[in-house]
Amino acid sequence: MNGTITKRCGCRDDEGRQLNSSCTKLNQRNHGLFSLVQELPLRTDGTRRRFRRSGYKTKTAAQTDIDKLRALLNIADEHDVEGRARLADMLETVGASKDPIPEYDETRRKFATGQSLSQHMTVGEWLELWLDGKKGLRTSGKNRYDTDLRVHLIPRIGHIRLDRLTVAHLDEMFAGIAESNIEINDANILRRTAVDELKLIPWKGLENRRRRKAIKETIAAMPPFRRVTNVATQHHIKATLRAALNVAIARGLIIFNAAAHVELEAHKRPKALVWTEERIAEWLRTGIKPSPVMVWTPEQAGQFLDFLADTGERLYGLFHLITFRGLRRGEACGLRRTDRARAAGTLTVATQLVQDGWEVVENAPKTDSGERVIDLDEYTDQILDDQGARQEAERLAFGEAWVDSGRLFTMPGGAFIHPGWLTDYFERLVEVSGLPPIRLHDLRHVAASLMLAAGVDIKIVSETLGHSESRITRDIYQSVMPKAARDAAEATAAIVPRRTSRSPEPEPTTTEATIDPRIEQVAQLALDHLVAQIIEAAEQDGRSVEELAQMALARVVERPVEGAANQDGHTTATHADAKIIAFRPRRVPA
C-alpha cells in the first residue's frame, strides 16, 4: 500500500490565502509540520479509504508511524481479504478517533484469537463475562464471586481497560478498601454509642420521651451497621480477580496477570482452642472468647448432650450426629430418610441445604469429597430410631397439615429445617445449658477432636469429615488435642543421657499417704452409680439384684481394664488418655 509524507505550514499571503507548499520557509528545519497519508484496503463496496495523520515535527517521526501502519496491515496475508479488511477497519477507526496507533504484538495476538480489533473490553465487562461462563458453580460459590464483583471489583476498577490493568491500580483499590474500613468502623461506633444511650433513657417522663425521640431521629439518619472488609475477604477478592485474569490470559485477551503480584497483609486461619478451666474463668470475667473457634472437651460435650436428653429436646439426634460424626450444618439439614441404611448402619451424605440470602436451596455437598458414606455406631442408630418414631408421632398428630419434606430431621410440621434458624436455635440451647459458647460449626471441630483423641487414623477422620485431603484435617484440628505434642516433647527430653535424674526423687511416704482421697471419692461415686443401675435393671428384668451383681462382678474380674473400649458407649479421650466419656449413653424418649 502506498503512503506519502508531506510538509505544510500555516503561513498565508497578503490576501489571507494559505501558502501550503509554496511557502519559501518550508526548507527551514523548524518551520512547518509533517503529515502522512497511508492507503488502506478498499471497503467492501469498493470505495477508497486512507489513514491520515498530521502534526509531526520531523519527517522521521512520520515515517516511523507509516512503518507501523504497514506492519499492522501485513499481519494478515495478502490473500487474506477478510483479515486485511478487519485490520483496515481498525486503522480507519483509529484514524478517525485520533487514538494512538495500536501496538503490533497486541494487535497480532487479538487478530490470531479472533478478538475485536477496534473495541477495547473493560475489566468490568470481562468480569461479568467470566462469571457468566462459570456454569459448574454451586449457588453459594457463585454468590460469593458475585459479591466480590458487585461490591468491590467493578465499582473500583471496572472502568479500566482490561489490557491496561496494572499492579498500581490494584494497590490503589485495596488502599481504598482500607480507608472504607476506617469509615465503616467510625460510623458503627457512633451508631452503637447512640443505641446504647437510648437503652439507658427511661420510658416514663416527658423529658425522657423527648430525648428518646431525638436520639431515634439521630439513629435513623445514621448509616446502618456495616461489616468491614477484613483481611480474609480481601484475599478472596484478590483470588477472584486472579482467577478471572488467568482465564483472560488463556483466551489471549491479556498477557499479564496483575493480581498475581499484589501483596496483602498475611491472613491466618484462627486456631481452634479447647475450653479449659482457665479460659472459662477468663471468659466469665471479661466476656471475650479466647478464639473465634472454640472446642468443648469430651466432658463438656457430654454435659451438653445430657442436657438435651434431660430436657427432651426433639432435635437431640441431630446435635448428637454432628457432635460424633462431624456433619456440616447444611448436610445435617439436608439428610433424607432414604439416606439412612439401618441394616448396614450407614448414613449417606449426598445433599445439603444452603442459604441464598434467607432463601434455602438444595445443592450437592461442598466438595466432591463431601459426598460420602458414614458408619454409625449402635447407640447412634438407636437414637435415630427414636428420632424416626418421634417424627412418625408428629406426622400422625398433624394429619393432613403434615408437610412431607422427606428429611431425616424436620420441624414439628414436617418442613425442612432452615440452616440459619438452626444456628440461632443452637446458640440459645448452649446459653441455656450454662456451658461456654461455641458455634454450631464448632461441633464439627468437637467431632474431629474426639476422633483424633481416641486414636482414630487421620485418614479415617478426614473421610468422615468430608475433607479432600488428610493434610487439611491435620492442619485444622490436631492442635486441639495436644497429647501427641506433649508425648513428643517427653520423648525428646528422655533421649539425652543425663548424669542425674531429670525428676527429683520422690520422698518416702506411708501407704496411707499414697492414696489420693479424690480417687476414693470418684471410686465411691462410680460404685454408687453401678449399684443404682443394677437395682434399676433388676426391676425391669425381673431377675434378682444378687444375680445381676454376681454377673457384673464376674465380668469385671474376667475382662481387663483395656477392654473398656469394647463396652457400650462412645469411646473417646481426655487430653491425657483414652477413656469412656463420662456422660451416660441412653435412648431419648420419643
PAKEBA-16323 format. One record per residue (C-alpha): residue in three letters; chain; y, z, x. Coordinates in steps of 0.02 Angstrom, whole numbers, plus 50000, padded with zeros to 5 digits. Layout:
- aa; ch; y; z; x
- ALA; A; Y; Z; X
...
END
This chain:
- aa; ch; y; z; x
- MET; A; 50000; 50000; 50000
- ASN; A; 50172; 49953; 50063
- GLY; A; 50303; 50084; 50100
- THR; A; 50482; 50070; 50159
- ILE; A; 50612; 50186; 50232
- THR; A; 50798; 50156; 50208
- LYS; A; 50957; 50246; 50258
- ARG; A; 51104; 50270; 50143
- CYS; A; 51266; 50368; 50137
- GLY; A; 51391; 50419; 50006
- CYS; A; 51540; 50327; 50080
- ARG; A; 51647; 50220; 49964
- ASP; A; 51778; 50084; 49989
- ASP; A; 51960; 50090; 49934
- GLU; A; 51911; 50039; 49759
- GLY; A; 51781; 50177; 49743
- ARG; A; 51627; 50069; 49763
- GLN; A; 51483; 50139; 49865
- LEU; A; 51462; 50052; 50032
- ASN; A; 51273; 50081; 50045
- SER; A; 51201; 49985; 50194
- SER; A; 51370; 49903; 50236
- CYS; A; 51443; 50067; 50297
- THR; A; 51490; 50047; 50479
- LYS; A; 51448; 50229; 50516
- LEU; A; 51264; 50215; 50472
- ASN; A; 51224; 50184; 50653
- GLN; A; 51284; 50358; 50694
- ARG; A; 51142; 50484; 50710
- ASN; A; 51210; 50617; 50594
- HIS; A; 51283; 50501; 50462
- GLY; A; 51186; 50470; 50301
- LEU; A; 51013; 50518; 50239
- PHE; A; 50847; 50428; 50237
- SER; A; 50742; 50390; 50083
- LEU; A; 50568; 50320; 50058
- VAL; A; 50480; 50212; 49931
- GLN; A; 50290; 50204; 49926
- GLU; A; 50195; 50082; 49817
- LEU; A; 50060; 50161; 49708
- PRO; A; 49910; 50080; 49623
- LEU; A; 49956; 49990; 49462
- ARG; A; 49946; 50080; 49296
- THR; A; 49804; 50041; 49177
- ASP; A; 49917; 49921; 49083
- GLY; A; 49954; 49827; 49246
- THR; A; 50134; 49886; 49267
- ARG; A; 50202; 49932; 49437
- ARG; A; 50240; 50109; 49494
- ARG; A; 50315; 50188; 49650
- PHE; A; 50339; 50356; 49733
- ARG; A; 50522; 50381; 49779
- ARG; A; 50600; 50525; 49877
- SER; A; 50766; 50543; 49968
- GLY; A; 50866; 50670; 50065
- TYR; A; 50778; 50659; 50234
- LYS; A; 50890; 50698; 50381
- THR; A; 50783; 50600; 50503
- LYS; A; 50676; 50444; 50493
- THR; A; 50533; 50539; 50572
- ALA; A; 50528; 50663; 50426
- ALA; A; 50524; 50519; 50301
- GLN; A; 50386; 50432; 50398
- THR; A; 50285; 50592; 50401
- ASP; A; 50288; 50601; 50211
- ILE; A; 50240; 50417; 50195
- ASP; A; 50090; 50452; 50306
- LYS; A; 50043; 50599; 50193
- LEU; A; 50055; 50489; 50038
- ARG; A; 49946; 50354; 50113
- ALA; A; 49817; 50482; 50172
- LEU; A; 49808; 50553; 49996
- LEU; A; 49784; 50381; 49920
- ASN; A; 49645; 50345; 50045
- ILE; A; 49544; 50497; 49985
- ALA; A; 49466; 50376; 49861
- ASP; A; 49377; 50222; 49924
- GLU; A; 49472; 50060; 49900
- HIS; A; 49339; 50004; 49775
- ASP; A; 49352; 50166; 49675
- VAL; A; 49477; 50107; 49547
- GLU; A; 49463; 50260; 49437
- GLY; A; 49480; 50379; 49585
- ARG; A; 49634; 50291; 49654
- ALA; A; 49710; 50293; 49480
- ARG; A; 49686; 50483; 49473
- LEU; A; 49772; 50503; 49641
- ALA; A; 49914; 50387; 49589
- ASP; A; 49938; 50487; 49428
- MET; A; 49953; 50645; 49531
- LEU; A; 50081; 50570; 49651
- GLU; A; 50182; 50496; 49510
- THR; A; 50191; 50668; 49429
- VAL; A; 50239; 50749; 49595
- GLY; A; 50375; 50620; 49625
- ALA; A; 50450; 50644; 49453
- SER; A; 50449; 50834; 49465
- LYS; A; 50509; 50836; 49646
- ASP; A; 50369; 50957; 49691
- PRO; A; 50308; 50963; 49871
- ILE; A; 50180; 50832; 49919
- PRO; A; 50006; 50911; 49894
- GLU; A; 49905; 50967; 50043
- TYR; A; 49771; 50843; 50097
- ASP; A; 49625; 50968; 50111
- GLU; A; 49663; 51049; 49944
- THR; A; 49678; 50881; 49856
- ARG; A; 49518; 50817; 49934
- ARG; A; 49424; 50973; 49877
- LYS; A; 49489; 50957; 49699
- PHE; A; 49452; 50770; 49697
- ALA; A; 49273; 50799; 49755
- THR; A; 49241; 50933; 49623
- GLY; A; 49319; 50834; 49481
- GLN; A; 49464; 50953; 49451
- SER; A; 49632; 50904; 49382
- LEU; A; 49746; 50845; 49522
- SER; A; 49908; 50863; 49426
- GLN; A; 49884; 51029; 49337
- HIS; A; 49875; 51198; 49425
- MET; A; 49773; 51338; 49350
- THR; A; 49846; 51513; 49350
- VAL; A; 49750; 51672; 49388
- GLY; A; 49760; 51723; 49205
- GLU; A; 49690; 51557; 49144
- TRP; A; 49547; 51566; 49266
- LEU; A; 49503; 51748; 49224
- GLU; A; 49492; 51707; 49039
- LEU; A; 49386; 51553; 49077
- TRP; A; 49274; 51655; 49191
- LEU; A; 49245; 51793; 49063
- ASP; A; 49207; 51667; 48925
- GLY; A; 49074; 51592; 49038
- LYS; A; 48979; 51756; 49063
- LYS; A; 48853; 51736; 48923
- GLY; A; 48724; 51863; 48980
- LEU; A; 48837; 52017; 48973
- ARG; A; 48797; 52163; 48860
- THR; A; 48935; 52217; 48741
- SER; A; 48985; 52369; 48844
- GLY; A; 48994; 52268; 49005
- LYS; A; 49097; 52130; 48927
- ASN; A; 49216; 52259; 48851
- ARG; A; 49239; 52338; 49022
- TYR; A; 49282; 52171; 49101
- ASP; A; 49397; 52129; 48956
- THR; A; 49491; 52293; 48981
- ASP; A; 49516; 52256; 49166
- LEU; A; 49584; 52083; 49125
- ARG; A; 49691; 52128; 48974
- VAL; A; 49766; 52292; 49035
- HIS; A; 49785; 52264; 49222
- LEU; A; 49748; 52094; 49298
- ILE; A; 49827; 51968; 49179
- PRO; A; 49989; 52068; 49147
- ARG; A; 50017; 52095; 49334
- ILE; A; 49954; 51938; 49422
- GLY; A; 49906; 51819; 49281
- HIS; A; 50059; 51708; 49309
- ILE; A; 50019; 51669; 49491
- ARG; A; 49938; 51503; 49534
- LEU; A; 49755; 51532; 49570
- ASP; A; 49761; 51439; 49736
- ARG; A; 49916; 51536; 49790
- LEU; A; 49847; 51712; 49762
- THR; A; 49863; 51820; 49919
- VAL; A; 49817; 51994; 49976
- ALA; A; 50002; 52039; 49967
- HIS; A; 50001; 52001; 49780
- LEU; A; 49856; 52121; 49755
- ASP; A; 49932; 52257; 49863
- GLU; A; 50086; 52245; 49754
- MET; A; 49979; 52256; 49597
- PHE; A; 49890; 52415; 49650
- ALA; A; 50055; 52491; 49707
- GLY; A; 50121; 52457; 49531
- ILE; A; 49968; 52543; 49457
- ALA; A; 50003; 52697; 49565
- GLU; A; 50183; 52701; 49503
- SER; A; 50124; 52687; 49324
- ASN; A; 50006; 52833; 49352
- ILE; A; 50153; 52942; 49404
- GLU; A; 50250; 52891; 49248
- ILE; A; 50099; 52925; 49136
- ASN; A; 50070; 53096; 49213
- ASP; A; 50253; 53144; 49190
- ALA; A; 50251; 53085; 49009
- ASN; A; 50089; 53178; 48974
- ILE; A; 50161; 53339; 49047
- LEU; A; 50316; 53326; 48939
- ARG; A; 50214; 53294; 48782
- ARG; A; 50091; 53435; 48822
- THR; A; 50235; 53556; 48851
- ALA; A; 50312; 53510; 48683
- VAL; A; 50144; 53528; 48593
- ASP; A; 50113; 53699; 48672
- GLU; A; 50288; 53755; 48624
- LEU; A; 50257; 53700; 48444
- LYS; A; 50099; 53806; 48437
- LEU; A; 50196; 53963; 48485
- ILE; A; 50327; 53948; 48347
- PRO; A; 50281; 54048; 48190
- TRP; A; 50270; 53958; 48023
- LYS; A; 50374; 54083; 47925
- GLY; A; 50563; 54092; 47930
- LEU; A; 50697; 53961; 47902
- GLU; A; 50749; 53954; 48084
- ASN; A; 50568; 53935; 48139
- ARG; A; 50540; 53793; 48018
- ARG; A; 50695; 53705; 48084
- ARG; A; 50633; 53724; 48262
- ARG; A; 50461; 53660; 48217
- LYS; A; 50537; 53508; 48130
- ALA; A; 50648; 53469; 48280
- ILE; A; 50503; 53483; 48403
- LYS; A; 50391; 53374; 48292
- GLU; A; 50525; 53240; 48291
- THR; A; 50538; 53252; 48480
- ILE; A; 50349; 53235; 48499
- ALA; A; 50346; 53085; 48381
- ALA; A; 50474; 52997; 48491
- MET; A; 50371; 53026; 48648
- PRO; A; 50236; 52906; 48711
- PRO; A; 50061; 52958; 48659
- PHE; A; 49944; 53041; 48782
- ARG; A; 49877; 52909; 48900
- ARG; A; 49745; 52904; 49035
- VAL; A; 49791; 52864; 49213
- THR; A; 49703; 52725; 49308
- ASN; A; 49603; 52833; 49427
- VAL; A; 49527; 52779; 49593
- ALA; A; 49358; 52736; 49515
- THR; A; 49442; 52621; 49388
- GLN; A; 49545; 52538; 49524
- HIS; A; 49386; 52500; 49620
- HIS; A; 49312; 52425; 49462
- ILE; A; 49467; 52317; 49438
- LYS; A; 49451; 52255; 49616
- ALA; A; 49265; 52219; 49591
- THR; A; 49301; 52122; 49431
- LEU; A; 49431; 52013; 49517
- ARG; A; 49322; 51988; 49669
- ALA; A; 49176; 51929; 49561
- ALA; A; 49290; 51808; 49467
- LEU; A; 49362; 51737; 49628
- ASN; A; 49188; 51715; 49702
- VAL; A; 49144; 51602; 49556
- ALA; A; 49308; 51508; 49583
- ILE; A; 49258; 51479; 49764
- ALA; A; 49086; 51418; 49711
- ARG; A; 49168; 51291; 49595
- GLY; A; 49285; 51231; 49731
- LEU; A; 49443; 51296; 49648
- ILE; A; 49494; 51402; 49798
- ILE; A; 49431; 51435; 49973
- PHE; A; 49491; 51616; 49999
- ASN; A; 49448; 51774; 49903
- ALA; A; 49600; 51888; 49917
- ALA; A; 49512; 52032; 49826
- ALA; A; 49384; 52046; 49966
- HIS; A; 49520; 52102; 50087
- VAL; A; 49613; 52234; 49983
- GLU; A; 49596; 52413; 50042
- LEU; A; 49596; 52554; 49915
- GLU; A; 49581; 52741; 49926
- ALA; A; 49399; 52789; 49950
- HIS; A; 49308; 52838; 49792
- LYS; A; 49168; 52966; 49800
- ARG; A; 49048; 52994; 49657
- PRO; A; 49057; 53178; 49605
- LYS; A; 48907; 53278; 49664
- ALA; A; 48803; 53372; 49538
- LEU; A; 48810; 53562; 49560
- VAL; A; 48697; 53697; 49488
- TRP; A; 48771; 53834; 49380
- THR; A; 48739; 53983; 49495
- GLU; A; 48794; 54159; 49450
- GLU; A; 48941; 54146; 49569
- ARG; A; 49001; 53983; 49492
- ILE; A; 48983; 54052; 49317
- ALA; A; 49088; 54204; 49363
- GLU; A; 49223; 54093; 49437
- TRP; A; 49221; 53980; 49284
- LEU; A; 49239; 54130; 49168
- ARG; A; 49386; 54191; 49272
- THR; A; 49480; 54025; 49287
- GLY; A; 49409; 53913; 49152
- ILE; A; 49386; 53773; 49281
- LYS; A; 49218; 53688; 49310
- PRO; A; 49169; 53678; 49494
- SER; A; 49124; 53494; 49474
- PRO; A; 49134; 53363; 49336
- VAL; A; 48944; 53355; 49346
- MET; A; 48858; 53522; 49320
- VAL; A; 48673; 53557; 49300
- TRP; A; 48584; 53704; 49220
- THR; A; 48449; 53799; 49310
- PRO; A; 48274; 53794; 49233
- GLU; A; 48306; 53966; 49159
- GLN; A; 48470; 53909; 49079
- ALA; A; 48386; 53753; 49010
- GLY; A; 48252; 53863; 48936
- GLN; A; 48382; 53977; 48858
- PHE; A; 48467; 53829; 48776
- LEU; A; 48305; 53759; 48704
- ASP; A; 48254; 53932; 48643
- PHE; A; 48424; 53948; 48560
- LEU; A; 48397; 53783; 48469
- ALA; A; 48222; 53835; 48415
- ASP; A; 48280; 54007; 48355
- THR; A; 48420; 53931; 48251
- GLY; A; 48306; 53796; 48175
- GLU; A; 48407; 53653; 48248
- ARG; A; 48346; 53493; 48164
- LEU; A; 48380; 53388; 48320
- TYR; A; 48284; 53507; 48434
- GLY; A; 48161; 53368; 48476
- LEU; A; 48299; 53250; 48534
- PHE; A; 48376; 53376; 48653
- HIS; A; 48204; 53429; 48714
- LEU; A; 48162; 53247; 48753
- ILE; A; 48323; 53218; 48850
- THR; A; 48300; 53382; 48946
- PHE; A; 48124; 53342; 49007
- ARG; A; 48117; 53152; 49008
- GLY; A; 48297; 53111; 49054
- LEU; A; 48339; 52981; 48922
- ARG; A; 48516; 52914; 48914
- ARG; A; 48618; 52955; 48760
- GLY; A; 48608; 52780; 48687
- GLU; A; 48422; 52769; 48725
- ALA; A; 48385; 52931; 48631
- CYS; A; 48488; 52874; 48481
- GLY; A; 48406; 52703; 48484
- LEU; A; 48223; 52760; 48488
- ARG; A; 48123; 52688; 48344
- ARG; A; 47972; 52766; 48261
- THR; A; 47872; 52615; 48317
- ASP; A; 47917; 52651; 48499
- ARG; A; 47804; 52803; 48500
- ALA; A; 47617; 52784; 48532
- ARG; A; 47544; 52951; 48476
- ALA; A; 47366; 52915; 48531
- ALA; A; 47420; 52859; 48705
- GLY; A; 47550; 52996; 48721
- THR; A; 47687; 52874; 48773
- LEU; A; 47862; 52826; 48720
- THR; A; 47933; 52651; 48749
- VAL; A; 48119; 52637; 48787
- ALA; A; 48161; 52462; 48728
- THR; A; 48332; 52475; 48646
- GLN; A; 48489; 52581; 48642
- LEU; A; 48637; 52611; 48529
- VAL; A; 48804; 52580; 48617
- GLN; A; 48981; 52619; 48563
- ASP; A; 49102; 52472; 48547
- GLY; A; 49263; 52566; 48511
- TRP; A; 49192; 52677; 48374
- GLU; A; 49077; 52542; 48308
- VAL; A; 48895; 52550; 48360
- VAL; A; 48795; 52400; 48419
- GLU; A; 48612; 52389; 48468
- ASN; A; 48577; 52323; 48642
- ALA; A; 48440; 52318; 48770
- PRO; A; 48440; 52465; 48893
- LYS; A; 48574; 52474; 49027
- THR; A; 48469; 52385; 49159
- ASP; A; 48305; 52290; 49167
- SER; A; 48228; 52447; 49242
- GLY; A; 48289; 52542; 49089
- GLU; A; 48154; 52456; 48985
- ARG; A; 48011; 52573; 49024
- VAL; A; 47863; 52671; 48956
- ILE; A; 47875; 52860; 48971
- ASP; A; 47723; 52975; 48970
- LEU; A; 47734; 53129; 48859
- ASP; A; 47650; 53298; 48880
- GLU; A; 47553; 53375; 48738
- TYR; A; 47688; 53502; 48697
- THR; A; 47820; 53366; 48680
- ASP; A; 47700; 53268; 48570
- GLN; A; 47685; 53421; 48456
- ILE; A; 47874; 53436; 48447
- LEU; A; 47889; 53252; 48398
- ASP; A; 47754; 53278; 48267
- ASP; A; 47858; 53418; 48193
- GLN; A; 48012; 53307; 48202
- GLY; A; 47919; 53173; 48105
- ALA; A; 47864; 53300; 47974
- ARG; A; 48043; 53360; 47954
- GLN; A; 48104; 53181; 47935
- GLU; A; 47973; 53146; 47802
- ALA; A; 48027; 53301; 47706
- GLU; A; 48208; 53243; 47714
- ARG; A; 48156; 53070; 47652
- LEU; A; 48071; 53145; 47500
- ALA; A; 48219; 53259; 47466
- PHE; A; 48345; 53116; 47472
- GLY; A; 48238; 52997; 47368
- GLU; A; 48321; 52830; 47336
- ALA; A; 48476; 52884; 47434
- TRP; A; 48373; 52887; 47594
- VAL; A; 48427; 52756; 47722
- ASP; A; 48277; 52692; 47819
- SER; A; 48353; 52654; 47990
- GLY; A; 48181; 52658; 48071
- ARG; A; 48244; 52778; 48205
- LEU; A; 48142; 52919; 48278
- PHE; A; 48292; 53036; 48266
- THR; A; 48412; 53017; 48120
- MET; A; 48548; 53101; 48021
- PRO; A; 48487; 53202; 47870
- GLY; A; 48504; 53049; 47757
- GLY; A; 48404; 52935; 47873
- ALA; A; 48550; 52842; 47952
- PHE; A; 48554; 52818; 48140
- ILE; A; 48641; 52947; 48249
- HIS; A; 48811; 52892; 48314
- PRO; A; 48814; 52916; 48505
- GLY; A; 48993; 52981; 48502
- TRP; A; 48951; 53106; 48365
- LEU; A; 48800; 53166; 48465
- THR; A; 48909; 53203; 48616
- ASP; A; 49030; 53308; 48514
- TYR; A; 48887; 53396; 48425
- PHE; A; 48802; 53441; 48588
- GLU; A; 48963; 53515; 48658
- ARG; A; 48978; 53626; 48505
- LEU; A; 48798; 53684; 48523
- VAL; A; 48825; 53728; 48706
- GLU; A; 48981; 53826; 48663
- VAL; A; 48892; 53924; 48526
- SER; A; 48742; 53959; 48639
- GLY; A; 48855; 54051; 48763
- LEU; A; 48791; 53951; 48912
- PRO; A; 48907; 53873; 49043
- PRO; A; 48965; 53700; 48990
- ILE; A; 48880; 53538; 49038
- ARG; A; 48898; 53362; 48967
- LEU; A; 48763; 53281; 48864
- HIS; A; 48733; 53159; 49007
- ASP; A; 48707; 53310; 49120
- LEU; A; 48546; 53348; 49025
- ARG; A; 48482; 53191; 49111
- HIS; A; 48527; 53271; 49277
- VAL; A; 48434; 53427; 49222
- ALA; A; 48278; 53323; 49190
- ALA; A; 48290; 53242; 49361
- SER; A; 48316; 53409; 49447
- LEU; A; 48168; 53488; 49358
- MET; A; 48052; 53347; 49408
- LEU; A; 48112; 53348; 49589
- ALA; A; 48098; 53537; 49599
- ALA; A; 47922; 53530; 49529
- GLY; A; 47872; 53414; 49671
- VAL; A; 47858; 53254; 49569
- ASP; A; 47859; 53100; 49679
- ILE; A; 48032; 53021; 49692
- LYS; A; 47963; 52852; 49637
- ILE; A; 47895; 52926; 49475
- VAL; A; 48059; 53016; 49443
- SER; A; 48154; 52853; 49469
- GLU; A; 48041; 52758; 49349
- THR; A; 48053; 52895; 49218
- LEU; A; 48243; 52892; 49226
- GLY; A; 48251; 52702; 49224
- HIS; A; 48334; 52679; 49393
- SER; A; 48317; 52511; 49480
- GLU; A; 48285; 52594; 49649
- SER; A; 48221; 52764; 49702
- ARG; A; 48365; 52771; 49826
- ILE; A; 48485; 52791; 49679
- THR; A; 48385; 52939; 49615
- ARG; A; 48380; 53020; 49786
- ASP; A; 48566; 52999; 49817
- ILE; A; 48620; 53066; 49649
- TYR; A; 48501; 53207; 49611
- GLN; A; 48408; 53275; 49760
- SER; A; 48556; 53378; 49821
- VAL; A; 48546; 53481; 49661
- MET; A; 48388; 53569; 49715
- PRO; A; 48419; 53620; 49898
- LYS; A; 48248; 53695; 49934
- ALA; A; 48193; 53546; 50040
- ALA; A; 48352; 53558; 50144
- ARG; A; 48326; 53744; 50173
- ASP; A; 48144; 53716; 50223
- ALA; A; 48202; 53581; 50345
- ALA; A; 48330; 53700; 50420
- GLU; A; 48200; 53837; 50443
- ALA; A; 48077; 53715; 50522
- THR; A; 48210; 53652; 50642
- ALA; A; 48256; 53828; 50697
- ALA; A; 48074; 53877; 50718
- ILE; A; 48032; 53734; 50836
- VAL; A; 48139; 53804; 50977
- PRO; A; 48042; 53937; 51079
- ARG; A; 48138; 54099; 51100
- ARG; A; 48106; 54249; 51214
- THR; A; 48132; 54370; 51071
- SER; A; 48102; 54356; 50887
- ARG; A; 48240; 54275; 50784
- SER; A; 48217; 54405; 50648
- PRO; A; 48236; 54592; 50676
- GLU; A; 48076; 54693; 50674
- PRO; A; 48050; 54774; 50504
- GLU; A; 48065; 54962; 50504
- PRO; A; 47908; 55059; 50463
- THR; A; 47902; 55101; 50279
- THR; A; 47789; 55200; 50169
- THR; A; 47678; 55119; 50041
- GLU; A; 47791; 55183; 49904
- ALA; A; 47945; 55106; 49984
- THR; A; 47865; 54933; 49993
- ILE; A; 47853; 54921; 49805
- ASP; A; 48010; 54847; 49729
- PRO; A; 48046; 54935; 49564
- ARG; A; 48111; 54770; 49495
- ILE; A; 47937; 54693; 49520
- GLU; A; 47860; 54836; 49421
- GLN; A; 47986; 54809; 49283
- VAL; A; 47951; 54622; 49273
- ALA; A; 47763; 54654; 49276
- GLN; A; 47779; 54780; 49135
- LEU; A; 47880; 54658; 49030
- ALA; A; 47751; 54521; 49060
- LEU; A; 47611; 54640; 49011
- ASP; A; 47701; 54692; 48851
- HIS; A; 47728; 54510; 48807
- LEU; A; 47543; 54470; 48838
- VAL; A; 47487; 54615; 48728
- ALA; A; 47602; 54557; 48588
- GLN; A; 47533; 54381; 48599
- ILE; A; 47353; 54444; 48594
- ILE; A; 47389; 54550; 48439
- GLU; A; 47476; 54404; 48354
- ALA; A; 47331; 54287; 48396
- ALA; A; 47205; 54413; 48330
- GLU; A; 47296; 54423; 48164
- GLN; A; 47297; 54234; 48147
- ASP; A; 47122; 54200; 48216
- GLY; A; 47026; 54341; 48134
- ARG; A; 46944; 54399; 48294
- SER; A; 46965; 54575; 48362
- VAL; A; 47100; 54623; 48485
- GLU; A; 46969; 54687; 48607
- GLU; A; 46875; 54522; 48608
- LEU; A; 47033; 54421; 48643
- ALA; A; 47091; 54544; 48776
- GLN; A; 46923; 54529; 48867
- MET; A; 46938; 54339; 48860
- ALA; A; 47114; 54346; 48933
- LEU; A; 47059; 54466; 49071
- ALA; A; 46911; 54355; 49116
- ARG; A; 47025; 54205; 49126
- VAL; A; 47145; 54295; 49244
- VAL; A; 47003; 54354; 49356
- GLU; A; 46913; 54186; 49363
- ARG; A; 47065; 54073; 49393
- PRO; A; 47176; 54082; 49548
- VAL; A; 47364; 54100; 49534
- GLU; A; 47387; 53923; 49598
- GLY; A; 47306; 53859; 49440
- ALA; A; 47457; 53910; 49338
- ALA; A; 47517; 53733; 49340
- ASN; A; 47371; 53686; 49227
- GLN; A; 47414; 53812; 49092
- ASP; A; 47505; 53770; 48932
- GLY; A; 47692; 53747; 48950
- HIS; A; 47808; 53648; 49062
- THR; A; 47787; 53665; 49250
- THR; A; 47948; 53663; 49348
- ALA; A; 48028; 53763; 49486
- THR; A; 48167; 53878; 49534
- HIS; A; 48265; 53841; 49692
- ALA; A; 48130; 53929; 49790
- ASP; A; 47956; 53897; 49721
- ALA; A; 47868; 53808; 49579
- LYS; A; 47825; 53912; 49426
- ILE; A; 47807; 53907; 49239
- ILE; A; 47976; 53901; 49152
- ALA; A; 48017; 54070; 49078
- PHE; A; 48055; 54009; 48902
- ARG; A; 47909; 54014; 48783
- PRO; A; 47828; 53850; 48728
- ARG; A; 47810; 53839; 48542
- ARG; A; 47818; 53719; 48398
- VAL; A; 47977; 53704; 48299
- PRO; A; 47953; 53735; 48114
- ALA; A; 47977; 53578; 48010
END
